[in-house]
Amino acid sequence: MSSLTSRRATVRRSLASVAVVAALGLVTACGSSSSDSDADASSGSIVPAADQGKLKSEVPAEFADGISVASQADIAPLTYTNDSGKTVGFDQDMIKAVASVLGIKIDASPVTFENVILGLDSGKYDFVVDPTITAERLLKYDMVSYFTSSNSVITQDSTDALPDEDTALCGMKIGTVTGEVSGPYVTDTIDPACADAGEDKVATTEYKDFASAVLALKGGNVEGIFVDTMTFTELAKTAAGDGLEQNGPSRRIQSNSSFAFLKGGESVALAPVVQKAVNTLIDNGVYADLLAKYDLTSNGLTGPSELNPATDK
């Protein structure tokens, strides 16, 4: 047994000791008291019977005892803890559905984003969920597309309607979030467009997180914020989103999120099988149903899942 195999096996035993077996009898949700899904013991799998275990014979033998996966925690509606203390969300249901198609148990751990990447790089997890597909990451990881993201401008609802054009932001005070793609998009794309139009560039202020950007907008420190569309859509469903609205440039910087596998690792042979599982879910309608369940239809893939799709980002 290689050191990586041994380490993964040790991790799985550790995970199994604290996890609660969920829904399909295939997925274990770690780091929470329990998990929640339509695919529970009473209702059966959300995957049609004909597709349950469909790809089991294609799963590499070294994963017959199970697969260890991590997803980024506390990003509703992808993965979050509900009022009952259960780990739920679109990503969790997708992992369970993939497990059903593979016919293999998956241990799913919701962790911080830093630990998603660190865990993948160290071999702690066989693959991880959420990382955005970029040209740089494709050099290090095999990435299976399963979801799309974008950024939109949010203003107070008393703000005059802005056109859906990048130059609508010229001369405005706009907040961005550290580490997100909206900041570079403003400086690399919008500011040059403003210059070409003879307008002032955007006056940007960077905030450490989404919550800080929202507070700045509500406090009048900025006229708008350029943030993740899905994150604001969730905020708008709560009292914290009162008085704010999407206004102006929308769904910019569209990108694919992925199931990511470390190149050269043991799980490299697993990536194309997981891609097939995602496409099975697209073909049988489960994928569309899960998107609709979490109000994410506009974030769904418009074609089949791809392994290492080309990107200019």
N, C-alpha and C positions, 0 to 999 in steps of 0.2 A: 504494500500500500504506500502511495506517495505521501509526502508530508502534507500536500494540499488536500488530498483525499482524507487523510487522518484528521486534519484540522476541521474540514467540513463536517465530518462525521461527529466530531466532538461537539461542534456548534449545534448540530441537529439534536443530539441527545439533550443538550442543555435547553434548547428551545422547547423540546417536547415535554420537559419536566415542568414547565410553567404555563404551557398553552392550553387553551380549551378547544377541543375539536368542534369545528363548525359545520354548518350547512351540509355540504356534499359528503361529509365524511372524508374529504380529501384535503381540505384546507384548514390549517391551524393558524389562528390569529394570535400573534405574540405581542406582549407589551400592553395588553388591555384585559379587562375582566372577562369579556366575551365578545363574540362577533355576531353580526346580523346580516341576513341576506334572504332574498326570495327563495333561494335554494336551500331550504332547511329539510330536516328529516321528515316532517309531516307532509310537505308539498312536493318533495322530490326535487331533482335537479331542474334548473331553468334551461338546461341544454336538452334538446330533443333526444329521445332514447337512442335513435339511430346514430347519433354523433357522440354519445358518451363512450369514452375509451377508444374512440376511432383511431387515434394516432399512437396508442400504447406500444405497438410493435415497432414504431419508429423512434421511440425515446431511447437514447443511448443507455446501455446496460448499467453504467455506473450511477444512474439516477433512479434505478428501480426502487430504492429505499426511500425516495422522496427528494424534493427540490427545495432549497432555501432561498427565499426572496425577501427583499426589503422595498418599502415604498415610503415616500416622504409623508410624515404625519401632519395632522392639523392643517390640511388645505381642503376645506369644504368646497365642492362636494366630492372631491377625489378620495380623500381619506380623512376621517375625523371621528371624534368620540361623541356619540349622541347623549341625550339626557339620561339614558339608562346605563351609561358607562360602556356601551358596546362600540367597537371599532367598525365603522360602516363607510360606505361611499362607493363611487363608480369604480375606482381602482380595485377595491376589495372584491367587488362583484365580478370584475373582469378576471382577476386572478383565480377566483373560484370556478368561473366558467372555463378558463383555460385548463385548470386542473382536471375538470370533468372530461374535456375532450382528450387530454393526454392520458387520463386514467391513472394518474400518479399523484400522490399526496404532495401538497405544497405547504411549507411552513412560511407564513407571511408576517413580517415584522415591520410595523410602522415606526420609523425613526426620523431624526433630523436629517435635513438634506446633506449636511457634511458627512454624516455617518452612512448615508446611502452610498456616496462615492467612495469613502474610505473602506466601507465593508466590501464593496465590489472589488476594489483594487487589492485588498488583502486576501481575497478568496473566501471571506466569511459567507458571502452570498453567491449563489450560482448565477442569479441575474437580479437586476433591480428595475423598479418601475418609476417613470417620471422624467428622467433627464432629457432635455431638449437636444435634438439632433443638430449638431454643428459640424462643419468641416474639420475643425480641430479635434473634436471628440471621436470622429470616425477614424482617426489615425490610431486610436487606442482601444476603441470599443466596437463590437458588432451591435448594431442598433436596429430594432424592429419597430416600425412606426405603428402607433395605435390611437393617436389623439392629436388634435391641433390646438394651438394657443395663439392669442393675438393681444394687442394692446389698443386701448381706446382712451379718448379724452373725457374727463369727468369735470363738470362745473357745478356751481350752485344752481338750483332750478330757477333763480331769479335772473340769471345771465341770459342775454339775448341769444337767440339761436345762431349757431355757427355753421357755416357750410362744411360739408364733408370733404374738405380740401386741406392739404398740409399747410398751405399758406394762410389758412385761417388763424394760425397760431402766431404769425409774425408780430413781434412787438409785445406779446402777452407774457405775463409772469406764470410760468408753468412748473409744477413740481414733478420730480421723477423719483424713483426708488433705487437706492444703491444696488448695483449688481444686475439690475434688469436691463433689457435691451432698448427700452424707450429713450434713455439718456443718449447713447450713441446715435440712435436714429435721429434725434433732434439735431445734434451737431453735424452729423454726416449727410443727412438728407434734407431736413426741413430748413436749416439755416442757409444752405446754399440756394435753395428755392426762393427763400425770402430775399436774398441778395440779388438774385436774377430779376425779381419783381420790383426791386428798388425799395424794399421794406426793411424795417429793423429786424434783427435776428431775435429769436426767442430768448427771454431771460429765464434761465432754468435755475431751480434750487433743488439740490439732491437731499432726500430724506432717508433715514436708516431703514425704514420699513413702511409697509402700506399704511398701517395705523397712523404713523406720524404724518404721512402725506395727507391723509384724510383730515386730521386735526388742523393742519396748516390751511387746507382749503376752507374748512368751516370757519376758521379764525380770520379769514381774509388775507392771509399772508401771501397767497398765490391766487391767481384767477382760475386756474384749472390744474388738474393733475393728469399725467399720462401714465396709465397703469394697466395691469393685466385685466382684460375684459371679463374673464370668468370670475375673478376675485371680486370685482365690483358688482357683477350680477348677483352674487351671493349676498354681499353687503346690502344691496338694494332691497332684499327680502326682509331685512330686519329694521328695527327702529334706528339703528346707527346710520342707516342710509337715507333717512328722511332729509329732505331739502337738497339732495344731490341728484344729478341726472347725467346720463351719457349725452354729450353735446359736442359736435364737431367731428374731427377725424376719428374714424372707428375701424376696428379690426385691422390695424396696421401691423407690420412685422410678423406676419403669420408664419408659424413654424410647427414642426412635428415633434411631439413628445414620444418617448420610446420605452421599450423593454430593452435594457442595455446589458451586454455580456462582455467580459474582459477578453480581448483578443489574445490568443495563445494559451488561454486557460482551459481547464477541463470542460467548461460549459460551452465552448465554441461550437461543438457539434449539436448542442441543444437549440441554438438560435434559430435555424431554419425550421425546426419542428414546432417551436413556439409560434413562428410566423404562420405556419400552416394552421395552427390552432386558432389564431386570431382571424384568419381568413375564413375558417369554418364558421366562426361566430358571426362574421359579416354575412356570409352566404345564407345561414339559417335564420337570420333575423334577430338573434339574441343580442348582438352588438347594438342594433338600432333600438331595441327595447330598453337596454340599459342606459343608453344615451338619453332617451325620453324620460326614463324614471328619474334622472337627476337634472333634467332641464338642460341637457348638454348637446342637443341635436346639432346645433350650429358649430360645435367643436368636433364633430365626427369626421372621419376620413371620407373623402368623396370617391375613393377608389379602393383597391385592395391594399392591405398592409404590405410594406416593402422592407426588405432586408438591406440596410445600408443605402438608403435613397440619396441621390445626389442633392446637395444643398449649396447655396451661395452664401450662407451665413457662417 
